[in-house]
Amino acid sequence: MKKVTIILISVLSLLSFTSKAQGEGGGTVYQKGDNLFNPGIGVGYYGYGLVGNQTFSLPALTANYEIGVHDYFGIGPYVGYKGWRYSYLNDDYGFNIIAFGARGSFHYSTLLKEELDVDIDDSKWDLYILANFGFEVFTYTGDTNFEGDVDFVFLRPALGARYYFSDNFALYAEGGRGALSYLTLGLTLKM
């Protein structure tokens, strides 16, 4: 699994450096018509597993695709996965979580620069607020009884910042109660 993830990220990174920029050069980093693919790793999961010895944990893996529907607004789907196992006394149990849904974002770097005269390079920095709306499906495996799958519907806000190293490649961080974690770090590939 790790080898496949590393190879996929390497190939996508290489493609992002060789592909042409979609917008006009020298403009703002986020525009209507942009298509962004954002794989990430979540840090700081909230929820179960506070008792016992953790025997296995996979970080929250997330991905979303964003379509710029306006110079300031984007929408798109997301998906995420998190899994871990615990051992407590004579019990061995674990949880798997799949999250999926839609997200919307408001990109405000250009507004800060133009309307409030903030000194920000909006050709490199993309600051945004987002909201995830979706579902989390919990599955449980273990020696003790548990009341089946647990599904949650939620609406969660977060803040994000993205820094572009080229026209098509950026690193991002999103903090808040996002998909499966409090902090998500990842890559952005502009298609």
Residue, then its C-alpha position, 0 to 999 in steps of 0.5 A: m500500500k505504501k509503495v503504491t501511494i508513493i509511486l502515485i504521488s511521484v507520478l502525479s507530481l511529475l505530471s504537474f510540472t510538465s503540464k501547461a498552466q490552464g489560466e493566463g500567466g501572472g494572474t491570480v492563483y485561483q480562477k473560475g474553471d480551475n480543476l484541482f485534485n488534492p490528495g492528503i494525509g490527516v493528522g489528529y483524528y477525533g473519536y474512538g480508541l482512547v482505551g487500550n494499546q494501539t496495535f495498528s493505525l493507518p493515517a487518515l487518507t483523503a482526496n478531493y476534486e475541486i471545480g472553480v465555479h467562480d473566481y472565489f468559489g469552488i465545489g466538488p466531491y471528497v472521500g477519505y479512509k481511516g483504520w486502526r486496531y486496539s488491544y485491551l485486556n483480552d479483547d482485540y478490536g478495530f475500526n474502519i471509517i469511510a468518509f464521503g460527501a461534497r465540499g464547498s470553498f470560498h477563496y479570498s486571497t484576491l479579495l484581501k489584496e484588492e479590497l483590503d490592500v493586504d500585501i499578499d502574493d495572490s499568484k502564489w498563495d491561495l487562502y480559503i474557507l471550506a465546508n465539508f458536508g457528508f457521511e462517515v460510515f464506521t465499521y467495527t471488527g472485534d471480539t466483543n459485541f458492538e451495535g453494528d455500523v455507525d453512520f454520521v451526517f455532518l457539516r464541518p467548516a475548516l480553514g485552508a492555505r495553499y502555496y503554489f511552487s509552479d502554475n500546476f503544483a502546490l502544497y496545502a494545509e487545512g485546519g478545522r474539523g475536516a474529513l477525518s482529522y483536525l489537520t490535513l496536509g497534502l498536494t494540489l495538482k491543477m489540471 
